[in-house]
Amino acid sequence: MSEIRVTDTGISPKMKAAVMNAVVYDTYGMPEVLRVEEVDIPIPKDNEVLIEVHATSVNSWDWDLLRGKPFINRIGAFRHPRYPILGADIAGKVIQAGPAVQRFKPGDEVFGDLSGCGWGGFAEYVCANEEALTPKPAGITYVQAASIPQAAVLALQGLRNQGNLQEGEHVLINGAGGGVGTFAIQYAKLHGAEVTAVDRGDKLDMLLELGADHVVDYTKEYFTANGARYDLILDVVGNRSAFALKRALVKGGTYVMIGGTMPHILLNLVWSPFVSWLEKKKLTLLIHKPNHADQAIWKELVESGKVIPRIEREYALSETSQAIRDLGEGRVNGKAVVSLKKTNNDD
């Protein structure tokens, strides 16, 4: 990769001819379609900053966009992917700031979710709108910071915004062993909730360590059929029907769907008005709204030590395809993070 020289105002004009390593793809498919290539380093627009990426984490959205499944991910990009470089969550250092940028300057350490402004995190450099970024939490690594933005904000918006979480409520988190779930457990416990966490048997010890009061192994027991009732259900995997879900809610309870298959999403959307009217139970679908204000809440929680990111493994940039495969096939506890400072020869 060409050398980038940093000046008081950013990087030298020579950056226009410089290239970087990035994980790219030009056709939908499994992780094998990803490849590392040299591409031009992007140039920031007026309201953007250029970031040297130190770490980037993998989310289920990367898995879905890579495969073009469900089909909704191909809207407007039927034949070829909309984003040639995936990766939404990043942590790194500002190298250059556009002339209209007010919140950051070269040298600032930042983290953020780029899913609302073009993606591109699986690369050595990326441009991002300043509104997508937050100062990196002090006292933690770039790898830890990169694990936070999308998963933690989804947990926050699901529990606080959609779920209206209250102290003393009994909360169930379905799919609690992934990124969203591990943050959601900690947030719910901080706010005085009783938490039941649902996931595979090999993740249950981790869920208890994170603070869950009860755990359910979904391979042995359906949480919708054991007779328990919950004030709030946060569902990351969306693999149960509206009819089963309503049985697991108390009267006046709320179900928040964050992820799931398209049939379950559509079915729950169709039946949610009837469930709300007939049984006084609320079924909702969370629409993710990345923003730096919500990221700042997690910045404070992590800096204070009240929340600890749970990271399964660090991967090198050249191992990004394996990181995405591991996530997509359910082998990741917490978050999978790609470290740009790691090589595949590192332990």
C-alpha positions as a LaTeX table, in Angstrom:
\begin{tabular}{lrrr}
\hline
Residue & $x$ (\AA) & $y$ (\AA) & $z$ (\AA) \\
\hline
Met1 & 0.00 & 0.00 & 0.00 \\
Ser2 & 1.23 & 3.51 & $-0.79$ \\
Glu3 & 2.43 & 5.57 & 2.13 \\
Ile4 & 0.08 & 8.28 & 3.42 \\
Arg5 & 1.69 & 11.40 & 4.89 \\
Val6 & $-0.26$ & 13.25 & 7.57 \\
Thr7 & $-0.03$ & 17.05 & 7.80 \\
Asp8 & $-1.58$ & 19.54 & 10.21 \\
Thr9 & $-4.64$ & 19.75 & 7.99 \\
Gly10 & $-4.92$ & 16.11 & 7.04 \\
Ile11 & $-3.05$ & 14.03 & 4.47 \\
Ser12 & $-0.84$ & 15.24 & 1.68 \\
Pro13 & $-2.17$ & 15.74 & $-1.87$ \\
Lys14 & $-0.28$ & 12.59 & $-2.84$ \\
Met15 & $-3.13$ & 10.54 & $-1.30$ \\
Lys16 & $-5.06$ & 10.92 & $-4.56$ \\
Ala17 & $-2.71$ & 8.44 & $-6.17$ \\
Ala18 & $-2.55$ & 6.11 & $-3.19$ \\
Val19 & $-4.24$ & 2.74 & $-2.90$ \\
Met20 & $-5.37$ & 0.57 & $-0.02$ \\
Asn21 & $-6.29$ & $-3.04$ & 0.64 \\
Ala22 & $-10.02$ & $-3.75$ & 0.82 \\
Val23 & $-12.28$ & $-6.80$ & 0.85 \\
Val24 & $-14.46$ & $-6.49$ & $-2.25$ \\
Tyr25 & $-17.10$ & $-8.46$ & $-4.13$ \\
Asp26 & $-19.07$ & $-7.93$ & $-7.32$ \\
Thr27 & $-21.57$ & $-10.79$ & $-7.26$ \\
Tyr28 & $-23.92$ & $-12.20$ & $-4.65$ \\
Gly29 & $-22.92$ & $-15.46$ & $-3.04$ \\
Met30 & $-21.23$ & $-17.18$ & $-0.12$ \\
Pro31 & $-18.04$ & $-15.82$ & 1.50 \\
Glu32 & $-15.92$ & $-17.37$ & $-1.26$ \\
Val33 & $-16.90$ & $-14.49$ & $-3.57$ \\
Leu34 & $-15.00$ & $-12.05$ & $-1.34$ \\
Arg35 & $-11.43$ & $-11.14$ & $-2.24$ \\
Val36 & $-8.76$ & $-8.72$ & $-1.04$ \\
Glu37 & $-7.79$ & $-6.18$ & $-3.70$ \\
Glu38 & $-5.96$ & $-2.89$ & $-3.96$ \\
Val39 & $-8.41$ & $-0.03$ & $-4.60$ \\
Asp40 & $-8.13$ & 3.73 & $-4.56$ \\
Ile41 & $-8.26$ & 5.40 & $-1.16$ \\
Pro42 & $-11.54$ & 7.40 & $-1.09$ \\
Ile43 & $-11.56$ & 11.19 & $-0.89$ \\
Pro44 & $-13.85$ & 12.76 & 1.73 \\
Lys45 & $-16.73$ & 14.99 & 0.68 \\
Asp46 & $-17.42$ & 18.30 & 2.40 \\
Asn47 & $-19.19$ & 16.75 & 5.40 \\
Glu48 & $-17.08$ & 13.59 & 5.59 \\
Val49 & $-13.88$ & 12.50 & 7.26 \\
Leu50 & $-11.33$ & 10.03 & 5.99 \\
Ile51 & $-10.63$ & 7.38 & 8.64 \\
Glu52 & $-7.72$ & 5.00 & 8.96 \\
Val53 & $-9.59$ & 1.86 & 10.02 \\
His54 & $-7.99$ & $-0.01$ & 12.91 \\
Ala55 & $-10.82$ & $-2.51$ & 13.44 \\
Thr56 & $-14.24$ & $-3.36$ & 12.02 \\
Ser57 & $-16.81$ & $-5.85$ & 13.27 \\
Val58 & $-19.08$ & $-8.26$ & 11.41 \\
Asn59 & $-22.87$ & $-8.06$ & 11.65 \\
Ser60 & $-25.67$ & $-10.27$ & 10.35 \\
Trp61 & $-26.45$ & $-7.54$ & 7.83 \\
Asp62 & $-23.07$ & $-8.22$ & 6.16 \\
Trp63 & $-24.06$ & $-11.89$ & 5.81 \\
Asp64 & $-27.43$ & $-10.95$ & 4.31 \\
Leu65 & $-26.08$ & $-8.35$ & 1.87 \\
Leu66 & $-23.30$ & $-10.68$ & 0.75 \\
Arg67 & $-25.81$ & $-13.38$ & $-0.22$ \\
Gly68 & $-28.52$ & $-11.00$ & $-1.38$ \\
Lys69 & $-30.96$ & $-12.78$ & 0.95 \\
Pro70 & $-33.68$ & $-12.15$ & 1.87 \\
Phe71 & $-34.60$ & $-10.71$ & $-1.51$ \\
Ile72 & $-35.35$ & $-7.28$ & $-0.02$ \\
Asn73 & $-31.57$ & $-6.78$ & 0.14 \\
Arg74 & $-31.50$ & $-6.73$ & $-3.67$ \\
Ile75 & $-33.98$ & $-3.91$ & $-4.11$ \\
Gly76 & $-32.31$ & $-1.36$ & $-6.38$ \\
Ala77 & $-29.37$ & $-3.71$ & $-6.89$ \\
Phe78 & $-30.84$ & $-6.84$ & $-8.48$ \\
Arg79 & $-27.85$ & $-7.95$ & $-10.56$ \\
His80 & $-24.89$ & $-6.56$ & $-8.65$ \\
Pro81 & $-24.32$ & $-5.62$ & $-5.01$ \\
Arg82 & $-25.05$ & $-2.03$ & $-4.03$ \\
Tyr83 & $-21.97$ & $-1.81$ & $-1.79$ \\
Pro84 & $-18.78$ & $-3.32$ & $-3.27$ \\
Ile85 & $-17.13$ & $-3.10$ & 0.17 \\
Leu86 & $-19.16$ & $-4.30$ & 3.14 \\
Gly87 & $-18.55$ & $-3.52$ & 6.81 \\
Ala88 & $-20.60$ & $-1.05$ & 8.85 \\
Asp89 & $-18.98$ & $-0.96$ & 12.30 \\
Ile90 & $-15.58$ & 0.72 & 12.40 \\
Ala91 & $-13.10$ & 2.16 & 14.86 \\
Gly92 & $-10.11$ & 4.17 & 13.79 \\
Lys93 & $-8.36$ & 7.52 & 13.51 \\
Val94 & $-9.39$ & 10.57 & 11.48 \\
Ile95 & $-6.80$ & 11.32 & 8.79 \\
Gln96 & $-8.52$ & 14.14 & 6.93 \\
Ala97 & $-11.67$ & 16.22 & 7.44 \\
Gly98 & $-13.82$ & 17.79 & 4.75 \\
Pro99 & $-14.21$ & 21.60 & 4.80 \\
Ala100 & $-17.73$ & 21.48 & 6.31 \\
Val101 & $-16.84$ & 19.05 & 9.13 \\
Gln102 & $-17.20$ & 20.59 & 12.60 \\
Arg103 & $-17.12$ & 17.70 & 15.07 \\
Phe104 & $-13.78$ & 16.07 & 14.25 \\
Lys105 & $-10.24$ & 16.90 & 13.20 \\
Pro106 & $-7.23$ & 14.85 & 12.03 \\
Gly107 & $-5.89$ & 12.70 & 14.85 \\
Asp108 & $-9.26$ & 12.16 & 16.58 \\
Glu109 & $-10.10$ & 8.56 & 17.52 \\
Val110 & $-13.64$ & 7.61 & 16.48 \\
Phe111 & $-16.05$ & 4.71 & 16.17 \\
Gly112 & $-19.37$ & 4.41 & 14.39 \\
Asp113 & $-21.95$ & 2.59 & 12.27 \\
Leu114 & $-21.67$ & 3.37 & 8.54 \\
Ser115 & $-24.77$ & 1.44 & 7.45 \\
Gly116 & $-26.56$ & 4.75 & 6.82 \\
Cys117 & $-23.78$ & 6.37 & 4.79 \\
Gly118 & $-22.28$ & 3.89 & 2.36 \\
Trp119 & $-20.63$ & 1.04 & 4.33 \\
Gly120 & $-16.99$ & 0.33 & 3.33 \\
Gly121 & $-15.54$ & $-0.75$ & 6.69 \\
Phe122 & $-13.71$ & $-3.86$ & 5.42 \\
Ala123 & $-10.85$ & $-1.71$ & 4.16 \\
Glu124 & $-7.77$ & 0.11 & 5.41 \\
Tyr125 & $-9.43$ & 3.50 & 4.92 \\
Val126 & $-13.04$ & 4.65 & 4.67 \\
Cys127 & $-14.90$ & 7.94 & 4.32 \\
Ala128 & $-17.86$ & 8.59 & 6.61 \\
Asn129 & $-20.32$ & 11.38 & 7.32 \\
Glu130 & $-19.34$ & 12.98 & 10.62 \\
Glu131 & $-22.88$ & 12.39 & 11.96 \\
Ala132 & $-22.28$ & 8.63 & 11.88 \\
Leu133 & $-19.33$ & 8.90 & 14.25 \\
Thr134 & $-18.69$ & 9.25 & 17.97 \\
Pro135 & $-15.42$ & 9.78 & 19.86 \\
Lys136 & $-13.94$ & 6.38 & 20.74 \\
Pro137 & $-14.46$ & 5.33 & 24.37 \\
Ala138 & $-11.36$ & 6.03 & 26.43 \\
Gly139 & $-9.46$ & 3.15 & 27.96 \\
Ile140 & $-10.47$ & 0.45 & 25.49 \\
Thr141 & $-8.90$ & $-0.90$ & 22.32 \\
Tyr142 & $-9.99$ & $-0.20$ & 18.77 \\
Val143 & $-11.07$ & $-3.84$ & 18.55 \\
Gln144 & $-13.40$ & $-3.42$ & 21.53 \\
Ala145 & $-14.73$ & $-0.12$ & 20.16 \\
Ala146 & $-15.50$ & $-1.65$ & 16.77 \\
Ser147 & $-17.72$ & $-4.27$ & 18.40 \\
Ile148 & $-20.12$ & $-1.67$ & 19.80 \\
Pro149 & $-21.94$ & 0.55 & 17.28 \\
Gln150 & $-24.62$ & $-1.41$ & 15.43 \\
Ala151 & $-25.26$ & $-4.25$ & 17.89 \\
Ala152 & $-25.34$ & $-2.04$ & 20.97 \\
Val153 & $-27.57$ & 0.60 & 19.40 \\
Leu154 & $-30.00$ & $-2.07$ & 18.19 \\
Ala155 & $-30.17$ & $-3.42$ & 21.75 \\
Leu156 & $-30.73$ & 0.08 & 23.13 \\
Gln157 & $-33.42$ & 1.04 & 20.62 \\
Gly158 & $-35.18$ & $-2.30$ & 21.03 \\
Leu159 & $-35.29$ & $-2.20$ & 24.83 \\
Arg160 & $-35.63$ & 1.54 & 25.46 \\
Asn161 & $-37.45$ & 2.94 & 22.43 \\
Gln162 & $-39.67$ & 0.10 & 21.26 \\
Gly163 & $-39.88$ & $-1.92$ & 24.46 \\
Asn164 & $-40.14$ & 0.97 & 26.96 \\
Leu165 & $-38.12$ & $-1.10$ & 29.44 \\
Gln166 & $-39.08$ & $-0.55$ & 33.07 \\
Glu167 & $-37.39$ & $-1.57$ & 36.31 \\
Gly168 & $-38.61$ & $-4.90$ & 37.66 \\
Glu169 & $-39.91$ & $-6.22$ & 34.33 \\
His170 & $-39.19$ & $-9.77$ & 33.20 \\
Val171 & $-37.39$ & $-9.56$ & 29.85 \\
Leu172 & $-36.66$ & $-12.44$ & 27.50 \\
Ile173 & $-33.92$ & $-12.10$ & 24.87 \\
Asn174 & $-34.14$ & $-14.62$ & 22.05 \\
Gly175 & $-30.76$ & $-15.10$ & 20.35 \\
Ala176 & $-28.98$ & $-13.66$ & 23.36 \\
Gly177 & $-25.56$ & $-15.09$ & 22.54 \\
Gly178 & $-24.80$ & $-12.81$ & 19.60 \\
Gly179 & $-23.71$ & $-9.19$ & 19.45 \\
Val180 & $-27.10$ & $-7.58$ & 20.07 \\
Gly181 & $-28.02$ & $-10.05$ & 22.77 \\
Thr182 & $-24.82$ & $-9.70$ & 24.79 \\
Phe183 & $-25.26$ & $-5.93$ & 24.95 \\
Ala184 & $-29.00$ & $-6.26$ & 25.63 \\
Ile185 & $-28.46$ & $-8.52$ & 28.65 \\
Gln186 & $-26.12$ & $-6.01$ & 30.25 \\
Tyr187 & $-28.34$ & $-3.02$ & 29.49 \\
Ala188 & $-31.47$ & $-4.72$ & 30.83 \\
Lys189 & $-29.71$ & $-5.73$ & 34.06 \\
Leu190 & $-28.41$ & $-2.19$ & 34.56 \\
His191 & $-32.02$ & $-1.02$ & 34.42 \\
Gly192 & $-33.28$ & $-3.46$ & 37.03 \\
Ala193 & $-34.87$ & $-6.11$ & 34.82 \\
Glu194 & $-35.06$ & $-9.84$ & 35.40 \\
Val195 & $-33.53$ & $-11.42$ & 32.29 \\
Thr196 & $-34.11$ & $-14.77$ & 30.63 \\
Ala197 & $-31.64$ & $-15.47$ & 27.82 \\
Val198 & $-32.33$ & $-17.97$ & 25.03 \\
Asp199 & $-29.62$ & $-19.54$ & 22.86 \\
Arg200 & $-27.67$ & $-22.75$ & 22.21 \\
Gly201 & $-26.49$ & $-24.86$ & 25.10 \\
Asp202 & $-22.78$ & $-24.08$ & 24.55 \\
Lys203 & $-23.48$ & $-20.35$ & 25.05 \\
Leu204 & $-25.42$ & $-20.58$ & 28.31 \\
Asp205 & $-22.45$ & $-20.24$ & 30.66 \\
Met206 & $-21.41$ & $-17.04$ & 28.87 \\
Leu207 & $-24.95$ & $-15.65$ & 29.18 \\
Leu208 & $-24.96$ & $-16.28$ & 32.92 \\
Glu209 & $-21.57$ & $-14.55$ & 33.21 \\
Leu210 & $-23.02$ & $-11.50$ & 31.44 \\
Gly211 & $-25.76$ & $-11.28$ & 34.06 \\
Ala212 & $-28.71$ & $-13.32$ & 32.79 \\
Asp213 & $-30.91$ & $-14.61$ & 35.64 \\
His214 & $-32.24$ & $-17.58$ & 33.67 \\
Val215 & $-31.12$ & $-19.35$ & 30.50 \\
Val216 & $-32.99$ & $-21.52$ & 28.03 \\
Asp217 & $-31.37$ & $-23.92$ & 25.54 \\
Tyr218 & $-33.52$ & $-23.58$ & 22.43 \\
Thr219 & $-32.41$ & $-27.00$ & 21.18 \\
Lys220 & $-34.17$ & $-28.59$ & 24.16 \\
Glu221 & $-37.02$ & $-26.24$ & 25.00 \\
Tyr222 & $-39.27$ & $-23.70$ & 23.24 \\
Phe223 & $-39.62$ & $-20.55$ & 25.33 \\
Thr224 & $-43.06$ & $-20.01$ & 23.83 \\
Ala225 & $-44.31$ & $-23.40$ & 25.09 \\
Asn226 & $-43.03$ & $-23.67$ & 28.65 \\
Gly227 & $-45.81$ & $-21.60$ & 30.24 \\
Ala228 & $-43.60$ & $-18.66$ & 31.27 \\
Arg229 & $-44.83$ & $-15.11$ & 30.56 \\
Tyr230 & $-42.73$ & $-12.03$ & 29.94 \\
Asp231 & $-43.31$ & $-8.28$ & 30.03 \\
Leu232 & $-40.92$ & $-7.71$ & 27.14 \\
Ile233 & $-39.46$ & $-10.03$ & 24.50 \\
Leu234 & $-36.49$ & $-8.83$ & 22.43 \\
Asp235 & $-36.12$ & $-11.17$ & 19.47 \\
Val236 & $-32.88$ & $-11.11$ & 17.51 \\
Val237 & $-33.53$ & $-14.25$ & 15.45 \\
Gly238 & $-37.27$ & $-14.02$ & 14.71 \\
Asn239 & $-37.99$ & $-17.73$ & 14.40 \\
Arg240 & $-41.39$ & $-17.96$ & 16.12 \\
Ser241 & $-44.86$ & $-17.14$ & 14.81 \\
Ala242 & $-47.10$ & $-14.38$ & 16.15 \\
Phe243 & $-49.46$ & $-17.02$ & 17.52 \\
Ala244 & $-46.72$ & $-18.61$ & 19.62 \\
Leu245 & $-45.24$ & $-15.30$ & 20.70 \\
Lys246 & $-48.46$ & $-13.88$ & 22.05 \\
Arg247 & $-48.72$ & $-16.85$ & 24.44 \\
Ala248 & $-45.39$ & $-15.88$ & 25.99 \\
Leu249 & $-46.41$ & $-12.27$ & 26.72 \\
Val250 & $-48.30$ & $-11.01$ & 29.75 \\
Lys251 & $-51.32$ & $-8.81$ & 29.09 \\
Gly252 & $-49.98$ & $-5.43$ & 28.07 \\
Gly253 & $-46.63$ & $-6.99$ & 27.18 \\
Thr254 & $-44.44$ & $-6.01$ & 24.21 \\
Tyr255 & $-42.61$ & $-8.07$ & 21.62 \\
Val256 & $-39.82$ & $-6.36$ & 19.64 \\
Met257 & $-38.50$ & $-8.09$ & 16.53 \\
Ile258 & $-34.97$ & $-7.07$ & 15.51 \\
Gly259 & $-34.09$ & $-9.85$ & 13.08 \\
Gly260 & $-35.70$ & $-12.86$ & 11.47 \\
Thr261 & $-36.78$ & $-14.58$ & 8.30 \\
Met262 & $-38.93$ & $-12.66$ & 5.85 \\
Pro263 & $-41.94$ & $-15.01$ & 6.27 \\
His264 & $-41.94$ & $-14.46$ & 10.04 \\
Ile265 & $-41.48$ & $-10.70$ & 9.64 \\
Leu266 & $-44.42$ & $-10.46$ & 7.23 \\
Leu267 & $-46.63$ & $-12.76$ & 9.30 \\
Asn268 & $-46.00$ & $-10.83$ & 12.48 \\
Leu269 & $-46.65$ & $-7.51$ & 10.75 \\
Val270 & $-49.98$ & $-8.83$ & 9.42 \\
Trp271 & $-51.15$ & $-10.19$ & 12.76 \\
Ser272 & $-49.77$ & $-7.51$ & 15.09 \\
Pro273 & $-52.85$ & $-5.19$ & 14.83 \\
Phe274 & $-55.18$ & $-8.08$ & 15.69 \\
Val275 & $-53.05$ & $-9.22$ & 18.63 \\
Ser276 & $-52.90$ & $-5.66$ & 19.93 \\
Trp277 & $-56.66$ & $-5.20$ & 19.65 \\
Leu278 & $-57.82$ & $-8.60$ & 20.90 \\
Glu279 & $-55.25$ & $-9.41$ & 23.55 \\
Lys280 & $-53.72$ & $-6.03$ & 24.48 \\
Lys281 & $-50.29$ & $-7.28$ & 23.54 \\
Lys282 & $-47.95$ & $-5.33$ & 21.26 \\
Leu283 & $-45.94$ & $-6.92$ & 18.42 \\
Thr284 & $-43.47$ & $-4.53$ & 16.80 \\
Leu285 & $-40.62$ & $-4.53$ & 14.26 \\
Leu286 & $-37.59$ & $-2.38$ & 15.05 \\
Ile287 & $-36.38$ & $-0.10$ & 12.26 \\
His288 & $-32.71$ & 0.53 & 12.98 \\
Lys289 & $-31.73$ & 4.21 & 13.18 \\
Pro290 & $-27.96$ & 4.55 & 13.55 \\
Asn291 & $-26.94$ & 7.81 & 15.23 \\
His292 & $-24.09$ & 9.22 & 17.27 \\
Ala293 & $-26.32$ & 10.20 & 20.21 \\
Asp294 & $-27.18$ & 6.57 & 20.97 \\
Gln295 & $-23.57$ & 5.54 & 20.38 \\
Ala296 & $-22.56$ & 8.16 & 22.97 \\
Ile297 & $-24.71$ & 6.40 & 25.58 \\
Trp298 & $-22.74$ & 3.21 & 25.03 \\
Lys299 & $-19.49$ & 5.19 & 25.06 \\
Glu300 & $-20.26$ & 6.29 & 28.62 \\
Leu301 & $-21.38$ & 2.82 & 29.72 \\
Val302 & $-18.22$ & 1.18 & 28.39 \\
Glu303 & $-15.90$ & 3.88 & 29.72 \\
Ser304 & $-17.42$ & 3.48 & 33.20 \\
Gly305 & $-16.96$ & $-0.30$ & 33.09 \\
Lys306 & $-20.69$ & $-0.93$ & 33.43 \\
Val307 & $-20.75$ & $-2.75$ & 30.07 \\
Ile308 & $-18.03$ & $-4.99$ & 28.65 \\
Pro309 & $-18.03$ & $-5.90$ & 24.94 \\
Arg310 & $-17.98$ & $-9.68$ & 24.42 \\
Ile311 & $-15.66$ & $-10.59$ & 21.54 \\
Glu312 & $-15.33$ & $-14.16$ & 20.30 \\
Arg313 & $-12.27$ & $-13.75$ & 18.08 \\
Glu314 & $-10.12$ & $-11.30$ & 16.16 \\
Tyr315 & $-9.57$ & $-11.91$ & 12.45 \\
Ala316 & $-7.07$ & $-10.38$ & 10.02 \\
Leu317 & $-8.40$ & $-8.47$ & 7.01 \\
Ser318 & $-7.45$ & $-11.44$ & 4.83 \\
Glu319 & $-9.67$ & $-13.61$ & 7.05 \\
Thr320 & $-12.81$ & $-11.46$ & 6.63 \\
Ser321 & $-14.58$ & $-14.13$ & 4.57 \\
Gln322 & $-14.05$ & $-16.63$ & 7.39 \\
Ala323 & $-15.34$ & $-14.14$ & 9.96 \\
Ile324 & $-18.53$ & $-13.64$ & 7.96 \\
Arg325 & $-18.95$ & $-17.40$ & 7.48 \\
Asp326 & $-18.49$ & $-18.06$ & 11.19 \\
Leu327 & $-21.13$ & $-15.45$ & 12.01 \\
Gly328 & $-23.57$ & $-16.63$ & 9.37 \\
Glu329 & $-23.27$ & $-20.25$ & 10.50 \\
Gly330 & $-23.81$ & $-19.38$ & 14.16 \\
Arg331 & $-20.32$ & $-20.09$ & 15.48 \\
Val332 & $-19.73$ & $-16.68$ & 17.07 \\
Asn333 & $-20.36$ & $-15.93$ & 20.75 \\
Gly334 & $-20.80$ & $-12.18$ & 21.04 \\
Lys335 & $-18.95$ & $-10.32$ & 18.28 \\
Ala336 & $-16.47$ & $-11.22$ & 15.54 \\
Val337 & $-14.02$ & $-8.38$ & 14.89 \\
Val338 & $-11.62$ & $-7.85$ & 11.99 \\
Ser339 & $-8.43$ & $-6.14$ & 13.16 \\
Leu340 & $-6.54$ & $-4.26$ & 10.46 \\
Lys341 & $-3.39$ & $-4.49$ & 12.60 \\
Lys342 & $-3.50$ & $-8.28$ & 12.79 \\
Thr343 & $-2.03$ & $-10.70$ & 10.26 \\
Asn344 & $-3.22$ & $-14.24$ & 9.73 \\
Asn345 & 0.07 & $-15.39$ & 11.22 \\
Asp346 & $-0.74$ & $-13.84$ & 14.60 \\
Asp347 & $-1.82$ & $-16.09$ & 17.46 \\
\hline
\end{tabular}
